[in-house]
Amino acid sequence: MTEGMATSTHGALSRPLRGAISFAGGLAFSLIVVMTTGILTIQSIGVADGAIINLNNEVVAIANPRVPVLQFAAIAVLAVLAVYLVAFGTWRWEKSTRVCLTLGFVVGVAVSTAWALMSLSQNPAPGEYAIAPGWQGWIEQGGENSAVHIILLISIASIWLPRFTKTEVKQDASSQT
């Protein structure tokens, strides 16, 4: 194999390249989760206050205030999907690749959360509430959302969860009988 090639003699990606791709994928997925959670959070604030908010986080119309059930349900579904994909959906993957994906996800969520928490100190006067425009507001609101914090904690814990294959599960089940 010549130096610098990304594949092995079998045509599969090398372990370092798989790890880098997994890390980048985890990072990208974290931004999708945080930003989507942020959009849904902003929309739920608007619905609860009787405002219709566009994707630039501007009030475009006034409506009757109501409970944002749809937005809350969507955040819950997104959280379950994220936890499954990051913590459990990759259990059949090689451990190093799985850990790289999870670490990329954890880094992305942690940085987004840190940014959101730092932006809290820049809010206007007490009693006033301002949402940054566009994607900045999405990251800030998503990073402040407790669902994202729980996803982060579960993702960190999943690095150390044992991984079982179907064979190990069948062997364990047969040894108990």
KAZI-V875988 format. One record per residue. RES is the residue in three letters. OMEGA is omega in whole degrees, -180 to 180 (none if undefined). Layout:
res & omega
RES & OMEGA
RES & OMEGA
//
This chain:
res & omega
MET & -180
THR & -179
GLU & 177
GLY & 179
MET & -176
ALA & -178
THR & 176
SER & -180
THR & 180
HIS & 179
GLY & 179
ALA & 178
LEU & 178
SER & -178
ARG & 179
PRO & 179
LEU & 176
ARG & 179
GLY & 180
ALA & 179
ILE & 179
SER & 178
PHE & 179
ALA & 177
GLY & 177
GLY & 178
LEU & 179
ALA & -180
PHE & 179
SER & 179
LEU & 177
ILE & -179
VAL & -178
VAL & -177
MET & 178
THR & 176
THR & 178
GLY & 178
ILE & -179
LEU & 178
THR & 178
ILE & 178
GLN & 179
SER & 175
ILE & 179
GLY & -180
VAL & -179
ALA & -180
ASP & 180
GLY & 180
ALA & 173
ILE & -174
ILE & 178
ASN & -177
LEU & 172
ASN & 177
ASN & 177
GLU & 176
VAL & -179
VAL & 179
ALA & 177
ILE & 179
ALA & 175
ASN & 176
PRO & 176
ARG & 179
VAL & -177
PRO & -176
VAL & -178
LEU & 180
GLN & 178
PHE & 179
ALA & 180
ALA & 177
ILE & 179
ALA & 179
VAL & 178
LEU & 180
ALA & 179
VAL & 179
LEU & -180
ALA & 179
VAL & 180
TYR & -176
LEU & -176
VAL & -172
ALA & -173
PHE & -176
GLY & -178
THR & -175
TRP & 180
ARG & 180
TRP & 173
GLU & -172
LYS & -177
SER & 179
THR & 179
ARG & 180
VAL & 178
CYS & 178
LEU & -179
THR & 179
LEU & 176
GLY & 178
PHE & -179
VAL & 179
VAL & -180
GLY & 180
VAL & -179
ALA & 179
VAL & 178
SER & 179
THR & 178
ALA & 179
TRP & -179
ALA & -178
LEU & 176
MET & -180
SER & 178
LEU & -178
SER & -179
GLN & 178
ASN & 178
PRO & -177
ALA & 178
PRO & -179
GLY & 177
GLU & -178
TYR & 179
ALA & 177
ILE & 179
ALA & -179
PRO & 172
GLY & -172
TRP & 178
GLN & 177
GLY & 179
TRP & -180
ILE & -179
GLU & -179
GLN & 178
GLY & 180
GLY & 178
GLU & -175
ASN & -177
SER & 176
ALA & 178
VAL & 178
HIS & 179
ILE & 176
ILE & 180
LEU & -179
LEU & 179
ILE & 179
SER & 177
ILE & -180
ALA & -176
SER & 178
ILE & -177
TRP & 178
LEU & 177
PRO & 180
ARG & -180
PHE & 174
THR & 178
LYS & -180
THR & 180
GLU & 179
VAL & 180
LYS & 179
GLN & 180
ASP & -179
ALA & -179
SER & 179
SER & -180
GLN & -180
THR & none
//
